[in-house]
Amino acid sequence: MKKIILLLLSFVFLSCSKNDEDMESRGGITEETISYLHNNSSKKWKITHYYSNYEEQILDEALTNCMKDDVYIFYFDSNECEVTFGDSSCYANYTDVVAETAAAEYNFYSSQKKLYLSFGRGAYNDLNVQTSWSITTSCLLLNPEKMIFTNGKDNSGVGIVFERI
């Protein structure tokens, strides 16, 4: 029985460790792995988790909940990402919001094997008064099914987890 449990545990460990291995330990982002982002054409993603502190796994439930039904389309031929909003608003508590905005742009530096994502959201009212925020993150993980972008020393800042749709 002990051998069966050890065998099962080792299988679970080995099957998880490859997918969750960060990009640094894989040698960085390459011309091949960057295609996971846009599938050499376009690819749809959704945010499944938004962490205020990724290292400590402190989930920002409000931002996660308002962004989880949005669709993010990353394109091969431009560095921009198209955002289609779902039904949830990140500015639902603002009574005078006319429209919500979002933007994302990625930059791949092949010589450094680094991928960065600049990401922002905002809203404005009919007087054109705006509120917004933006961050720049670096790619911690990129595979065909999942990508994680973080900022801060040792991933202690924001963490954005995307999963393929």
ChimeraX attribute file (.defattr): number of C-alpha atoms within 10 A of each C-alpha:
attribute: neighborCount
match mode: 1-to-1
recipient: residues
	/A:1	6
	/A:2	7
	/A:3	8
	/A:4	9
	/A:5	10
	/A:6	11
	/A:7	12
	/A:8	12
	/A:9	12
	/A:10	12
	/A:11	11
	/A:12	11
	/A:13	11
	/A:14	11
	/A:15	11
	/A:16	11
	/A:17	10
	/A:18	10
	/A:19	14
	/A:20	15
	/A:21	14
	/A:22	18
	/A:23	20
	/A:24	13
	/A:25	8
	/A:26	11
	/A:27	10
	/A:28	19
	/A:29	23
	/A:30	18
	/A:31	11
	/A:32	8
	/A:33	16
	/A:34	21
	/A:35	19
	/A:36	18
	/A:37	24
	/A:38	21
	/A:39	15
	/A:40	14
	/A:41	12
	/A:42	16
	/A:43	19
	/A:44	19
	/A:45	21
	/A:46	19
	/A:47	24
	/A:48	17
	/A:49	22
	/A:50	26
	/A:51	21
	/A:52	19
	/A:53	19
	/A:54	23
	/A:55	17
	/A:56	11
	/A:57	15
	/A:58	15
	/A:59	17
	/A:60	15
	/A:61	13
	/A:62	11
	/A:63	17
	/A:64	18
	/A:65	17
	/A:66	18
	/A:67	21
	/A:68	18
	/A:69	17
	/A:70	19
	/A:71	19
	/A:72	22
	/A:73	20
	/A:74	24
	/A:75	21
	/A:76	16
	/A:77	10
	/A:78	13
	/A:79	14
	/A:80	17
	/A:81	23
	/A:82	15
	/A:83	18
	/A:84	12
	/A:85	17
	/A:86	12
	/A:87	10
	/A:88	13
	/A:89	19
	/A:90	18
	/A:91	18
	/A:92	11
	/A:93	8
	/A:94	12
	/A:95	8
	/A:96	14
	/A:97	19
	/A:98	12
	/A:99	13
	/A:100	18
	/A:101	15
	/A:102	18
	/A:103	15
	/A:104	20
	/A:105	17
	/A:106	20
	/A:107	14
	/A:108	18
	/A:109	12
	/A:110	13
	/A:111	8
	/A:112	10
	/A:113	16
	/A:114	19
	/A:115	22
	/A:116	18
	/A:117	22
	/A:118	16
	/A:119	17
	/A:120	15
	/A:121	16
	/A:122	17
	/A:123	21
	/A:124	18
	/A:125	15
	/A:126	10
	/A:127	9
	/A:128	10
	/A:129	10
	/A:130	13
	/A:131	14
	/A:132	12
	/A:133	10
	/A:134	13
	/A:135	13
	/A:136	17
	/A:137	22
	/A:138	20
	/A:139	23
	/A:140	25
	/A:141	22
	/A:142	24
	/A:143	19
	/A:144	16
	/A:145	13
	/A:146	20
	/A:147	21
	/A:148	23
	/A:149	23
	/A:150	28
	/A:151	22
	/A:152	15
	/A:153	8
	/A:154	9
	/A:155	17
	/A:156	17
	/A:157	18
	/A:158	22
	/A:159	27
	/A:160	24
	/A:161	20
	/A:162	22
	/A:163	16
	/A:164	19
	/A:165	13
